[in-house]
Amino acid sequence: MKSSPNKERMVQPMAANNEKSGAEQRIENAIYGTPKIKPDEQRKYLGTFRERVCLTISVKELHEQNWQPALVAELKRGIGNLVFLNGNLPHEEIHPYLLATNQHGGSFTMKTAPEFKTDPDSLAVVVAAKTGVFQSPVDVEKRYPQFKVGQHPAAKQTDDEHHGFFYRLFHQKGEE
């Protein structure tokens, strides 16, 4: 049997498909867009990566109370000074955070793409650094519980709760 040169040519292009030339890759990027790294993570954290995040405030937390003092405290720490705001929320809700960011030396970016949702679990405010800082926890309620409104210190225990079993056994109420 005679080997035809066409068979050899067919094998070469298939091997070349595994590695795309620069021109082919540019054409694909023009058609489909540049591929993103961790797109779900970037959608969740308003366009940045989790390892850069220092503080997050969800839409639900934003509606529950004013977290400006926590934002200011985070900016004063000096680790992250990039503030991403969910621009799909009403201006009245995010305006105080925008002002606090400007007053305390942070820079802000409003994210208005439709991929940034406004449901209660979505994020409204994200404070991030330019590089990875690996902060944990980043949720505002866990990171700054002292700023939580309505957070009362544990109620004082009554005498019965404070004393142990044997004290209550030998010092029963009504005996004085």
Number of C-alpha atoms within 10 A of each C-alpha: 3 4 7 8 8 8 9 10 10 10 10 10 10 10 10 10 10 8 10 12 10 9 9 12 13 14 11 14 12 10 9 9 10 11 9 8 9 11 12 11 13 15 17 18 23 27 18 20 21 18 14 21 27 27 25 24 22 21 20 15 19 18 12 11 12 16 21 17 13 20 23 17 12 21 23 14 9 11 18 23 21 21 27 23 23 26 21 17 17 10 11 8 15 18 12 13 21 21 13 16 21 12 11 15 14 19 15 19 15 15 18 14 13 9 12 21 20 18 12 13 13 19 25 29 28 29 28 27 19 13 12 14 15 13 15 12 14 18 18 23 18 12 17 18 12 11 16 17 11 7 9 8 6 6 6 8 9 8 9 13 10 11 11 10 11 8 11 14 9 9 12 10 9 5 6 5
